[in-house]
């Protein structure tokens, strides 16, 4: 497969992942699937927009660049067009690096959010207050602590599910962009179809 075609396939994969990340981040603004009565009732990591900016906007840019790479065949790949094609592959490396940074940001925000836990109406004896009671991450191994969160209903599961999705998709995006860095280097150094240029020249 030519490096340009492979890059396009990566772009096709990254677009739906970016959309899912944006949707997941938006859903986190509705704790437990409900409209929050106060913005302070929304987990603070949600406001860092890891899924919207990191795995969303910053990932859409490289995805569109990958999709825009020409699906070159071997006709002329060793001629004057080679320079432009190699420059395009070099440009894709830069955007792939941007994608890695965006995915990395989303991964860090998601990991911190999973460790800290959600904001909820916490009951401590007779006292009820909106707080983040799981900042030490103990709740991950002790599910009985989840009962202390009285509202929104199912907030811990909601929080963990969506941030875990962002974490996994961010990791996948980072891997795909890293692959494109390698693919782009090959395309920039060797040309899009360098492995078949010799056979093409010989046939002319």
N, C-alpha and C positions, 0 to 999 in steps of 0.2 A: 504494500500500500504506500502511495506517495505521502510525504510528510504533510502536504497541504490537506489531503483528504483525511488523514488521521486527525489533524487539528480541528477540522470541521466536525468530525464525529465527537470530539471532546466538547466543542461548543454546543452541540445539540444536547449533550448530557448535562452541561452546566446550567443551561437556561431553566429547565424545570426544577433543578435543585435550588437555584436562586429564588424562584417564585415560591417554592415550599418554605424556604427560610423566612421570606418576608411575611407570608401568611402566618407562620408559627409565631413570629415576633408580635404581629398584630393581635393574635389571639391572647397573648400574655397580658395585653392591656385590659382584658376582660377576665379577671380572676374567677376561676371556677365556672367560666362561661357566662358570667353576669357583669353588668355595668357597675364599675366601682363607684361608691358614694363619694369618695374623696381620692384625689390623686395620690395622697400619702398612703392609701391602702394598696397601692400597686408596688410590687417588689422593685427596689431601686435599680437592680441590674437590667430590668426591662427597658428603663429609660436610657441605657447605654446604646440601644439600637444595634446590638450585635448582629441580629438576623436581617435587619433592614439595610443598614449601611455596610457592615462587613461582608456577610454572605449574600447580600442582595445587590445593592447598587455597585459596590466595588467588584462584585463577581460578574455582573452583567456586562461591564466594559470588556474584560478579556474574552468573555463568551462571544460577544458580537464581533470582536476582532478575529477570533478563530473561525467563526462562520463566514467572515468576509474573505478568507484566504481562498485563492483560486484553486479549483480542482484541476491541477495541471497534469496533462499527460506528458509523454516524453518528447513530443514534437517541439523542438526549439529549446529544450531545457538545457542544452549545452551551448546555445547561441547567445544572442544579445539579450534575450529576455531573462537569462539566468540571474543577472545582477539584481533586477527588480524583484524577482521571486525570492532571492536570498535575503534581500533587505526586508521584505515582508515577513519572512520567518524570523529574522532578528527582532523586528518590532514586536512580534507575537511573544518573544521571550520576555520583553519588558512588561507587557500587559499580563503575562502569566505570573510574573513576580508580584505585580499589584494584586492579582487574585490570591496568591499565597498569603500576602499580608492581610487582605480582607478576611479570608477564611481564618487566619490565625487570630485576628481580633475577635471574631465570633466565637472561636473555640475557647479563648481565655475568658470571655464574658460568661459563656455558658458554664464552664467549669467552676467559676467563682459562684455563680448563681446556684448551681447544684449543691455546692459545699455549704453555702450560707442558708439555703432554704427560703421558703416564701414568707411574705408578709401576711399576717392573719390576725384574727381576733383571738387573742391568747387568754386562757383562763388560768390564773394562778391563785388557787384557793377561792376567795370570794372576790378577787380583783380581776376585772376584764379590761384589756387594753389592746390596741392595735400595735403590734410590734413584730420583730423578726426573732422568734425564740430559738432558732436552730443555727445560730452563727458558728457553732463549733463543729457542725456536720455530724453530730451524734445521731441525728434522726435517721440517717441512711441505714444504720444497722439496728435501730430500735424503733420499730413501727408503732409501738404503744405510745410513743411521744406524739404521734400524729393526732391523737384524740384531743390533745390540748388545744388544737386549732378548731375553734367552734364555727368560724365563718371566714371566708366563703366555704360552702360545703365541698369537700373533695379537693381543696386547694393544693394540698401536698402532692397528690397524684397528678393534678393538672400542671403544676409547676415542674415536677420531675419529668413528665412525659414530653412536654414541649421543649424544655431546655436540653433534654437528652437527644431529642430529634435534631435540634440545632447543633449540638456537639458532634453527633455522628455525621450529619450532612456537611458540617464545616471540615471535618477530617477528610471526608471523601473529596470535597472540593479542593482542599490543599494538595491531596495526592494527584488529582487530575491535572492541576496547574503545574505541579512539579514535573509530571510526565511531559507536559507540553514544553517545559524549559529544555528538557533533554531532546525532545522531538524537534524543537526549534533550532537547537544547536546543530543537530544533524542536518536539518534542511538548510541552515545558513552556511555551513561549511561545505557540505557535499552537493547541495542543490536539491531540488524537489524530488527528482527521479534519477539521482546520479547512478544508481546501480544498474540502470538500463540504457544509459546514454551511449555506452560503447557499442552495444548491439544496434542502436538506432543509426549511429554514424556509419557503421559497417554496411548497413543495408542500403545507404544512399549511393 
